[in-house]
Amino acid sequence: MRCADTPVSTRALSAGRVVDAGLLGHALESLLSANGITGTRAMFAASDAIATFRVLTFPAGTPDADVDAAVTAELPLGDARLGIRQIEIANGHDGRTVYAIVWDRSQVEAISTAAKEAGLKAAVVDLKSLCVARAVPMRSYLICDLTAEPCEVVLIDDRIPRVRHTFSVEAKSDVAAALAGELKPVLSFYRGAGTNGFDSEAPILLRSEQPMAPEDIRRLEQLTGHPVDVVPRPQRIDPGIDHSHYLTCIGLGMRRHM
């Protein structure tokens, strides 16, 4: 697995939105070439800035027509450039839970165009928050990305993105207090949105260029009432797989070869 990143001009990509698909495609092409990446099928994790989502819960047996009407009321489609999709989530709870999303079609087309310019095929274009919800092996957490511009936080509960918020942090400010000031309204909003609240043991996961000082982490925990940790690295192999048989086979093969 190879990982690489590259800075992109704001003339190509700004605040998560594609400004110039040609310039962005050229930057992607250069990135692939410099790192010897030859694959042509790609999944693009797009910024949540190009879309709006809602998670709606209904009693069991609610007719589809009532669900559709509620989704339309929450996410009105007054612009032909917008697309809508809704997915019913089977989460083992009573009732019906629907994840509904409205996206900017022109931005998805711009991402596909940038992919073509780089010699790639955009097999999937998905939201960053959904990609994170699948990649992080936890059920509920707040993920705070301080590398984004602007910074963003997404509250994920029961493996579903629920709330997204963007903010800026001054370089010389009290980092712990500044972050707590941005995270508390997200937690309050979610608790007041007719939910059962957010587990106090659910962690705040930080992604940043430089590790936060231990004293700042402890203070952030005190101010928010949640444990704080860094974003875990994705697991490349299912931990449930028993490797002993494979290692035994490799050992026997090596012994036979010798």
CORDAHU-V314754 format. One record per residue. RES is the residue in three letters. PHI is phi in whole degrees, -180 to 180 (* if undefined). NEAR is the number of other ideal C-beta (glycine too) atoms within 10 Angstrom. Layout:
BEGIN
res = {RES RES}
phi = {PHI PHI}
near = {NEAR NEAR}
END
This chain:
BEGIN
res = {MET ARG CYS ALA ASP THR PRO VAL SER THR ARG ALA LEU SER ALA GLY ARG VAL VAL ASP ALA GLY LEU LEU GLY HIS ALA LEU GLU SER LEU LEU SER ALA ASN GLY ILE THR GLY THR ARG ALA MET PHE ALA ALA SER ASP ALA ILE ALA THR PHE ARG VAL LEU THR PHE PRO ALA GLY THR PRO ASP ALA ASP VAL ASP ALA ALA VAL THR ALA GLU LEU PRO LEU GLY ASP ALA ARG LEU GLY ILE ARG GLN ILE GLU ILE ALA ASN GLY HIS ASP GLY ARG THR VAL TYR ALA ILE VAL TRP ASP ARG SER GLN VAL GLU ALA ILE SER THR ALA ALA LYS GLU ALA GLY LEU LYS ALA ALA VAL VAL ASP LEU LYS SER LEU CYS VAL ALA ARG ALA VAL PRO MET ARG SER TYR LEU ILE CYS ASP LEU THR ALA GLU PRO CYS GLU VAL VAL LEU ILE ASP ASP ARG ILE PRO ARG VAL ARG HIS THR PHE SER VAL GLU ALA LYS SER ASP VAL ALA ALA ALA LEU ALA GLY GLU LEU LYS PRO VAL LEU SER PHE TYR ARG GLY ALA GLY THR ASN GLY PHE ASP SER GLU ALA PRO ILE LEU LEU ARG SER GLU GLN PRO MET ALA PRO GLU ASP ILE ARG ARG LEU GLU GLN LEU THR GLY HIS PRO VAL ASP VAL VAL PRO ARG PRO GLN ARG ILE ASP PRO GLY ILE ASP HIS SER HIS TYR LEU THR CYS ILE GLY LEU GLY MET ARG ARG HIS MET}
phi = {* -114 -127 -158 -143 -153 -70 -125 -61 -67 -75 -104 -144 -138 50 84 -110 -74 -96 -135 -65 -65 -64 -65 -61 -65 -64 -65 -61 -65 -63 -64 -64 -66 -112 65 -89 -111 -63 -114 -91 -140 -106 -106 -93 -88 -62 -66 -65 -92 -148 -133 -128 -139 -116 -115 -118 -130 -63 -59 88 -62 -62 -58 -62 -70 -63 -61 -66 -67 -64 -64 -68 -78 -128 -65 -103 -101 -132 -65 -78 -95 -115 -134 -148 -132 -128 -85 -103 -90 -115 80 -98 -69 93 -118 -116 -121 -100 -118 -138 -118 -128 -87 -58 -64 -72 -65 -64 -65 -65 -63 -65 -62 -62 -62 -62 -92 80 -111 -112 -77 -67 -143 -120 -130 -76 -56 -62 -70 -64 -64 -61 -82 -85 -83 -81 -136 -87 -141 -174 -108 -112 -117 -100 -88 -88 -77 -132 -73 -62 -141 -130 -126 -93 -116 -132 58 68 -123 -61 -117 -139 -127 -143 -114 -163 -122 -123 -68 -59 -99 -81 -73 -59 -60 -67 -64 -67 -60 -64 -89 -81 -59 -63 -65 -64 -64 -62 -67 -67 -92 -96 79 -97 -85 93 -121 -54 -67 -87 -66 -83 -98 -103 -106 -122 -149 -68 -119 -60 -75 -61 -54 -67 -71 -63 -62 -69 -64 -63 -66 -74 -102 78 -127 -65 -122 -150 -91 -65 -70 -71 -61 -80 -85 -129 -58 -64 -79 -76 -84 -85 -60 -65 -67 -66 -63 -62 -63 -61 -64 -63 -65 -65 -66 -65 -70}
near = {4 8 6 10 8 11 7 17 13 11 10 18 21 14 12 17 15 25 15 18 21 12 17 23 22 17 20 21 15 12 15 20 12 10 13 8 14 8 9 12 10 17 10 18 15 24 19 21 19 21 22 16 22 15 19 17 15 15 9 8 7 15 9 9 8 12 17 13 11 17 21 13 9 15 18 11 12 5 9 7 11 16 13 14 12 18 10 13 15 8 11 6 11 8 11 18 17 19 18 21 21 20 20 19 13 13 20 18 15 22 21 17 17 25 22 12 17 22 14 20 12 19 11 10 18 12 21 23 24 20 16 20 21 10 13 16 10 14 13 16 26 25 22 24 19 19 10 16 13 14 19 23 24 24 23 23 21 16 15 18 22 23 20 19 17 18 17 10 15 8 5 6 12 13 19 21 12 16 26 19 14 17 22 13 13 20 21 11 14 17 12 9 10 7 14 7 10 20 13 10 10 18 18 23 22 21 15 14 6 6 10 17 11 8 9 17 19 12 19 23 17 11 16 18 12 20 15 23 14 13 16 13 7 10 9 6 7 6 7 5 9 7 10 8 9 10 10 10 10 11 10 10 10 9 8 7 6 5}
END
